[in-house]
Amino acid sequence: MELDGKVAVITGGGRGIGKALAEAFLKRGARVAIAARKEKEIEVAGRELNQLGPAIGVRGDVSDSKDVERLFAAAADKFGNVDILVNCAGIQEPIGGFKDVNFDDWIENIHVNLIGTAMCCKVALPGMIEKKAGKIINFSGGGAGYSRPNFSAYAVSKAGVVRFTEILADELRENNIQVNAVAPGMIETKMLKEILEAGPEKSGRDFEQVLQRAEKGFDSIENAADLVCWLASKNSNWLTGKLISAVWDPWRGWKAAGTGELDGDMYTLRRIDGRNFIKK
């Protein structure tokens, strides 16, 4: 199996995409430590994941340095040095125009989504650098590559995650550590429920988009999991510093570096792809 024996830390693993990723990793032979803020959630997820393979659940907040250090210490104590880090933990709120939202909530979003991602990378890197091998997969999201009114904190935090991913990838090339960002698509999760609960006045155009997708069907969580597992495997050792859409990009056909648009600015925060950002 492509992840046989690898040790992975997956934040936000108590539910939704994070838990689905943990399941996919275990099925591919990895040993997994998941983290989430809610103790009951992490206990239930940990028990369920242990049915598939070696897994532990650690309650923790990725924006708290002590919790992050405790997470990685628990993973190392149980399984050994961490090979793979998946930064899936994130929050979407506050929803609404910037002038109307609570600024403390806005700051908390940045702390969880951006600073939490960076903090986990900071703790994971010494072990990866020591053995000159590692995989880091960060989660982008709606608004990272285009304007997303009424979701300013989320969009700004995710744009920051993507730029951080590019910088970290450049800094770590010589250490054989690959860092990429994933846009999973519109997957049916708690975040979509938050958009509907906020209503059209606060959610703006996203409210109608979610309603339309509910009728047509949401994007596949399995597809996103397949992409993350591929990025975590040795099969993608040649690829780093990219923002990849699980839905729109032809990643299943990518075989090696040095081909076509992968050599340029496509799949970066500068991407002009005719979908979200178009030259005028």
C-alpha positions as a Markdown table, in Angstrom:
| # | Residue | x | y | z |
|---|---|---|---|---|
| 1 | Met | 0.0 | 0.0 | 0.0 |
| 2 | Glu | 1.2 | 3.5 | -0.9 |
| 3 | Leu | 1.3 | 4.8 | 2.7 |
| 4 | Asp | 2.3 | 1.6 | 4.4 |
| 5 | Gly | 4.0 | 2.3 | 7.8 |
| 6 | Lys | 3.9 | 6.1 | 7.4 |
| 7 | Val | 2.9 | 8.2 | 10.4 |
| 8 | Ala | 0.4 | 11.0 | 9.7 |
| 9 | Val | -1.0 | 13.8 | 11.8 |
| 10 | Ile | -4.3 | 15.1 | 10.5 |
| 11 | Thr | -5.8 | 18.1 | 12.2 |
| 12 | Gly | -9.6 | 18.6 | 12.1 |
| 13 | Gly | -9.9 | 14.8 | 12.1 |
| 14 | Gly | -12.9 | 14.6 | 14.3 |
| 15 | Arg | -15.5 | 14.8 | 11.5 |
| 16 | Gly | -16.1 | 15.8 | 7.9 |
| 17 | Ile | -13.2 | 15.9 | 5.5 |
| 18 | Gly | -10.6 | 15.4 | 8.2 |
| 19 | Lys | -12.1 | 12.2 | 9.4 |
| 20 | Ala | -12.6 | 10.9 | 5.8 |
| 21 | Leu | -8.9 | 11.6 | 5.2 |
| 22 | Ala | -8.0 | 9.6 | 8.3 |
| 23 | Glu | -10.1 | 6.7 | 7.1 |
| 24 | Ala | -8.4 | 6.8 | 3.6 |
| 25 | Phe | -4.9 | 7.0 | 5.2 |
| 26 | Leu | -5.6 | 4.0 | 7.4 |
| 27 | Lys | -6.9 | 1.9 | 4.5 |
| 28 | Arg | -3.7 | 2.7 | 2.7 |
| 29 | Gly | -1.5 | 1.4 | 5.5 |
| 30 | Ala | -0.7 | 4.6 | 7.5 |
| 31 | Arg | -0.7 | 5.1 | 11.2 |
| 32 | Val | -2.7 | 8.2 | 12.1 |
| 33 | Ala | -3.1 | 10.7 | 14.9 |
| 34 | Ile | -6.1 | 13.0 | 14.6 |
| 35 | Ala | -6.8 | 16.2 | 16.5 |
| 36 | Ala | -10.0 | 18.2 | 17.1 |
| 37 | Arg | -11.1 | 20.8 | 19.6 |
| 38 | Lys | -14.2 | 18.9 | 21.0 |
| 39 | Glu | -13.3 | 16.1 | 23.4 |
| 40 | Lys | -16.4 | 14.0 | 22.8 |
| 41 | Glu | -16.0 | 14.3 | 19.0 |
| 42 | Ile | -12.3 | 13.2 | 19.1 |
| 43 | Glu | -13.2 | 10.2 | 21.4 |
| 44 | Val | -15.9 | 8.9 | 19.1 |
| 45 | Ala | -13.8 | 9.4 | 16.0 |
| 46 | Gly | -10.7 | 7.8 | 17.6 |
| 47 | Arg | -12.7 | 4.6 | 18.5 |
| 48 | Glu | -14.2 | 4.4 | 15.0 |
| 49 | Leu | -10.9 | 4.9 | 13.2 |
| 50 | Asn | -9.3 | 2.2 | 15.4 |
| 51 | Gln | -11.6 | -0.3 | 13.7 |
| 52 | Leu | -9.6 | 0.4 | 10.5 |
| 53 | Gly | -6.1 | 0.5 | 11.8 |
| 54 | Pro | -3.7 | 2.1 | 14.3 |
| 55 | Ala | -5.1 | 5.5 | 15.2 |
| 56 | Ile | -5.2 | 7.9 | 18.2 |
| 57 | Gly | -7.3 | 10.9 | 18.8 |
| 58 | Val | -5.9 | 13.9 | 20.7 |
| 59 | Arg | -8.0 | 16.8 | 21.8 |
| 60 | Gly | -6.4 | 20.1 | 20.9 |
| 61 | Asp | -6.7 | 23.5 | 19.4 |
| 62 | Val | -4.3 | 24.2 | 16.5 |
| 63 | Ser | -4.1 | 27.8 | 17.5 |
| 64 | Asp | -2.7 | 26.9 | 20.9 |
| 65 | Ser | 1.1 | 26.1 | 20.8 |
| 66 | Lys | 0.9 | 23.8 | 23.9 |
| 67 | Asp | -1.9 | 21.8 | 22.3 |
| 68 | Val | 0.1 | 21.5 | 19.1 |
| 69 | Glu | 3.2 | 20.3 | 20.8 |
| 70 | Arg | 1.2 | 17.8 | 22.8 |
| 71 | Leu | -0.4 | 16.5 | 19.6 |
| 72 | Phe | 3.0 | 15.8 | 18.0 |
| 73 | Ala | 4.4 | 14.4 | 21.2 |
| 74 | Ala | 1.5 | 11.9 | 21.4 |
| 75 | Ala | 1.9 | 10.9 | 17.8 |
| 76 | Ala | 5.7 | 10.4 | 18.2 |
| 77 | Asp | 5.2 | 8.4 | 21.5 |
| 78 | Lys | 2.7 | 6.1 | 19.9 |
| 79 | Phe | 4.0 | 5.7 | 16.4 |
| 80 | Gly | 7.4 | 7.3 | 15.9 |
| 81 | Asn | 8.4 | 10.5 | 14.0 |
| 82 | Val | 5.8 | 12.1 | 11.9 |
| 83 | Asp | 6.1 | 11.6 | 8.1 |
| 84 | Ile | 3.0 | 13.4 | 6.9 |
| 85 | Leu | 1.1 | 16.5 | 8.2 |
| 86 | Val | -2.3 | 17.3 | 6.9 |
| 87 | Asn | -3.6 | 20.7 | 8.0 |
| 88 | Cys | -7.4 | 20.2 | 7.7 |
| 89 | Ala | -8.6 | 22.0 | 10.8 |
| 90 | Gly | -10.4 | 25.2 | 10.0 |
| 91 | Ile | -13.4 | 27.4 | 10.8 |
| 92 | Gln | -15.5 | 29.5 | 8.4 |
| 93 | Glu | -17.3 | 32.1 | 10.6 |
| 94 | Pro | -17.9 | 35.0 | 11.0 |
| 95 | Ile | -20.2 | 35.3 | 8.0 |
| 96 | Gly | -21.4 | 38.7 | 6.9 |
| 97 | Gly | -20.0 | 42.0 | 5.6 |
| 98 | Phe | -16.7 | 43.0 | 7.1 |
| 99 | Lys | -18.2 | 46.2 | 8.6 |
| 100 | Asp | -20.9 | 44.2 | 10.4 |
| 101 | Val | -19.0 | 41.1 | 11.8 |
| 102 | Asn | -17.5 | 40.9 | 15.3 |
| 103 | Phe | -13.8 | 41.7 | 14.9 |
| 104 | Asp | -12.7 | 39.3 | 17.7 |
| 105 | Asp | -14.4 | 36.5 | 15.7 |
| 106 | Trp | -12.6 | 37.7 | 12.6 |
| 107 | Ile | -9.2 | 37.5 | 14.4 |
| 108 | Glu | -10.0 | 34.0 | 15.8 |
| 109 | Asn | -10.6 | 32.8 | 12.2 |
| 110 | Ile | -7.1 | 33.9 | 11.2 |
| 111 | His | -5.6 | 32.3 | 14.3 |
| 112 | Val | -7.2 | 28.9 | 13.6 |
| 113 | Asn | -6.9 | 28.8 | 9.8 |
| 114 | Leu | -3.6 | 30.5 | 9.1 |
| 115 | Ile | -1.6 | 30.7 | 12.3 |
| 116 | Gly | -2.8 | 27.2 | 13.3 |
| 117 | Thr | -1.6 | 25.8 | 10.0 |
| 118 | Ala | 1.8 | 27.5 | 10.4 |
| 119 | Met | 2.1 | 26.4 | 14.0 |
| 120 | Cys | 1.6 | 22.7 | 13.1 |
| 121 | Cys | 4.2 | 23.1 | 10.4 |
| 122 | Lys | 6.7 | 24.7 | 12.8 |
| 123 | Val | 6.4 | 21.8 | 15.2 |
| 124 | Ala | 6.5 | 19.1 | 12.5 |
| 125 | Leu | 9.5 | 20.4 | 10.6 |
| 126 | Pro | 12.4 | 19.5 | 12.8 |
| 127 | Gly | 11.8 | 15.8 | 12.6 |
| 128 | Met | 11.2 | 16.0 | 8.8 |
| 129 | Ile | 14.3 | 18.0 | 8.2 |
| 130 | Glu | 16.4 | 15.6 | 10.4 |
| 131 | Lys | 15.5 | 12.7 | 8.2 |
| 132 | Lys | 15.3 | 14.7 | 5.0 |
| 133 | Ala | 11.8 | 13.6 | 4.1 |
| 134 | Gly | 8.3 | 14.7 | 4.7 |
| 135 | Lys | 4.9 | 15.7 | 3.2 |
| 136 | Ile | 2.8 | 18.6 | 4.2 |
| 137 | Ile | -0.7 | 19.1 | 2.7 |
| 138 | Asn | -2.5 | 22.3 | 3.6 |
| 139 | Phe | -6.1 | 23.0 | 3.0 |
| 140 | Ser | -7.1 | 26.0 | 0.9 |
| 141 | Gly | -10.8 | 26.9 | 0.5 |
| 142 | Gly | -13.3 | 29.2 | -1.2 |
| 143 | Gly | -11.9 | 32.7 | -1.6 |
| 144 | Ala | -8.2 | 31.8 | -1.6 |
| 145 | Gly | -7.9 | 32.6 | -5.3 |
| 146 | Tyr | -10.8 | 35.0 | -5.8 |
| 147 | Ser | -12.9 | 37.6 | -4.0 |
| 148 | Arg | -15.5 | 36.1 | -1.7 |
| 149 | Pro | -17.7 | 38.9 | -0.2 |
| 150 | Asn | -19.2 | 38.2 | 3.2 |
| 151 | Phe | -16.5 | 35.6 | 4.0 |
| 152 | Ser | -13.5 | 37.9 | 4.4 |
| 153 | Ala | -11.8 | 36.2 | 7.3 |
| 154 | Tyr | -12.1 | 32.8 | 5.8 |
| 155 | Ala | -11.0 | 33.9 | 2.4 |
| 156 | Val | -8.0 | 36.0 | 3.7 |
| 157 | Ser | -6.9 | 33.2 | 6.0 |
| 158 | Lys | -7.0 | 30.6 | 3.1 |
| 159 | Ala | -5.2 | 33.0 | 0.7 |
| 160 | Gly | -2.5 | 33.3 | 3.4 |
| 161 | Val | -2.3 | 29.5 | 3.7 |
| 162 | Val | -1.7 | 29.2 | 0.0 |
| 163 | Arg | 1.1 | 31.8 | -0.1 |
| 164 | Phe | 2.6 | 30.2 | 3.0 |
| 165 | Thr | 2.5 | 26.9 | 1.2 |
| 166 | Glu | 4.4 | 28.3 | -1.8 |
| 167 | Ile | 7.1 | 29.9 | 0.4 |
| 168 | Leu | 7.5 | 26.8 | 2.6 |
| 169 | Ala | 7.9 | 24.6 | -0.4 |
| 170 | Asp | 10.7 | 26.8 | -1.8 |
| 171 | Glu | 12.5 | 26.9 | 1.5 |
| 172 | Leu | 12.3 | 23.1 | 2.0 |
| 173 | Arg | 13.2 | 21.8 | -1.5 |
| 174 | Glu | 16.7 | 20.9 | -0.5 |
| 175 | Asn | 15.3 | 19.0 | 2.5 |
| 176 | Asn | 13.2 | 16.7 | 0.3 |
| 177 | Ile | 10.0 | 17.9 | 1.9 |
| 178 | Gln | 7.1 | 18.5 | -0.4 |
| 179 | Val | 4.4 | 21.1 | 0.6 |
| 180 | Asn | 1.2 | 21.5 | -1.4 |
| 181 | Ala | -2.3 | 23.0 | -0.9 |
| 182 | Val | -5.6 | 21.4 | -1.8 |
| 183 | Ala | -8.9 | 23.0 | -2.7 |
| 184 | Pro | -11.3 | 20.1 | -2.0 |
| 185 | Gly | -14.4 | 21.5 | -3.7 |
| 186 | Met | -17.9 | 22.1 | -2.4 |
| 187 | Ile | -18.3 | 19.1 | -0.1 |
| 188 | Glu | -21.3 | 18.6 | 2.1 |
| 189 | Thr | -19.9 | 19.6 | 5.6 |
| 190 | Lys | -20.9 | 21.7 | 8.6 |
| 191 | Met | -19.5 | 24.8 | 6.7 |
| 192 | Leu | -22.3 | 24.5 | 4.1 |
| 193 | Lys | -24.9 | 24.3 | 6.8 |
| 194 | Glu | -23.5 | 27.4 | 8.4 |
| 195 | Ile | -24.0 | 29.3 | 5.1 |
| 196 | Leu | -27.7 | 28.3 | 5.0 |
| 197 | Glu | -28.2 | 29.0 | 8.6 |
| 198 | Ala | -26.7 | 32.5 | 8.2 |
| 199 | Gly | -29.3 | 33.2 | 5.5 |
| 200 | Pro | -29.1 | 35.1 | 2.3 |
| 201 | Glu | -28.6 | 38.5 | 3.9 |
| 202 | Lys | -25.3 | 37.5 | 5.6 |
| 203 | Ser | -24.2 | 34.8 | 3.2 |
| 204 | Gly | -24.8 | 36.8 | 0.0 |
| 205 | Arg | -24.4 | 34.9 | -3.3 |
| 206 | Asp | -23.1 | 31.8 | -1.5 |
| 207 | Phe | -26.5 | 31.1 | -0.1 |
| 208 | Glu | -28.0 | 30.6 | -3.5 |
| 209 | Gln | -25.0 | 28.6 | -4.7 |
| 210 | Val | -25.3 | 26.2 | -1.9 |
| 211 | Leu | -29.0 | 25.7 | -2.5 |
| 212 | Gln | -28.3 | 25.0 | -6.2 |
| 213 | Arg | -25.6 | 22.5 | -5.4 |
| 214 | Ala | -27.9 | 20.8 | -2.9 |
| 215 | Glu | -30.2 | 20.0 | -5.8 |
| 216 | Lys | -27.5 | 19.0 | -8.3 |
| 217 | Gly | -25.2 | 17.2 | -5.8 |
| 218 | Phe | -22.1 | 18.2 | -3.9 |
| 219 | Asp | -18.5 | 17.3 | -4.8 |
| 220 | Ser | -17.1 | 13.9 | -3.8 |
| 221 | Ile | -15.3 | 13.7 | -0.5 |
| 222 | Glu | -13.6 | 10.5 | -1.8 |
| 223 | Asn | -12.1 | 12.4 | -4.7 |
| 224 | Ala | -10.5 | 14.9 | -2.3 |
| 225 | Ala | -9.2 | 12.1 | -0.1 |
| 226 | Asp | -7.7 | 10.4 | -3.2 |
| 227 | Leu | -5.8 | 13.6 | -4.0 |
| 228 | Val | -4.5 | 14.1 | -0.5 |
| 229 | Cys | -3.4 | 10.5 | -0.3 |
| 230 | Trp | -1.5 | 10.9 | -3.6 |
| 231 | Leu | 0.2 | 14.0 | -2.4 |
| 232 | Ala | 1.2 | 12.2 | 0.8 |
| 233 | Ser | 2.7 | 9.3 | -1.1 |
| 234 | Lys | 6.1 | 8.9 | -2.8 |
| 235 | Asn | 4.3 | 9.1 | -6.2 |
| 236 | Ser | 4.2 | 12.9 | -6.0 |
| 237 | Asn | 7.7 | 13.4 | -4.7 |
| 238 | Trp | 8.4 | 15.6 | -7.7 |
| 239 | Leu | 5.6 | 18.0 | -7.0 |
| 240 | Thr | 5.7 | 20.9 | -4.5 |
| 241 | Gly | 4.5 | 24.4 | -3.9 |
| 242 | Lys | 1.2 | 24.0 | -5.8 |
| 243 | Leu | -2.5 | 24.8 | -5.2 |
| 244 | Ile | -4.4 | 21.9 | -6.6 |
| 245 | Ser | -8.2 | 21.7 | -7.1 |
| 246 | Ala | -9.5 | 18.2 | -6.4 |
| 247 | Val | -12.4 | 18.9 | -8.7 |
| 248 | Trp | -11.1 | 20.9 | -11.6 |
| 249 | Asp | -7.5 | 20.0 | -12.1 |
| 250 | Pro | -6.3 | 16.9 | -14.0 |
| 251 | Trp | -4.0 | 15.7 | -11.2 |
| 252 | Arg | -4.9 | 12.0 | -11.8 |
| 253 | Gly | -2.9 | 12.2 | -15.1 |
| 254 | Trp | 0.2 | 13.9 | -13.7 |
| 255 | Lys | 3.2 | 11.6 | -13.9 |
| 256 | Ala | 6.3 | 13.6 | -13.6 |
| 257 | Ala | 7.8 | 17.1 | -13.4 |
| 258 | Gly | 8.8 | 19.2 | -16.4 |
| 259 | Thr | 5.6 | 19.0 | -18.3 |
| 260 | Gly | 3.5 | 21.8 | -19.6 |
| 261 | Glu | 1.8 | 24.2 | -17.2 |
| 262 | Leu | 3.2 | 22.6 | -14.1 |
| 263 | Asp | 6.4 | 24.4 | -14.8 |
| 264 | Gly | 4.9 | 27.9 | -14.8 |
| 265 | Asp | 2.6 | 29.9 | -12.5 |
| 266 | Met | -0.4 | 27.7 | -13.1 |
| 267 | Tyr | -1.5 | 26.0 | -9.8 |
| 268 | Thr | -0.1 | 28.8 | -7.7 |
| 269 | Leu | -1.8 | 31.9 | -6.1 |
| 270 | Arg | -1.0 | 33.8 | -9.3 |
| 271 | Arg | -3.0 | 31.4 | -11.5 |
| 272 | Ile | -5.0 | 32.8 | -14.3 |
| 273 | Asp | -7.1 | 29.9 | -15.4 |
| 274 | Gly | -10.2 | 31.2 | -16.9 |
| 275 | Arg | -12.3 | 30.0 | -14.1 |
| 276 | Asn | -11.8 | 32.2 | -11.0 |
| 277 | Phe | -9.5 | 34.9 | -12.3 |
| 278 | Ile | -9.4 | 36.1 | -15.8 |
| 279 | Lys | -7.1 | 38.6 | -17.6 |
| 280 | Lys | -9.0 | 41.6 | -18.8 |
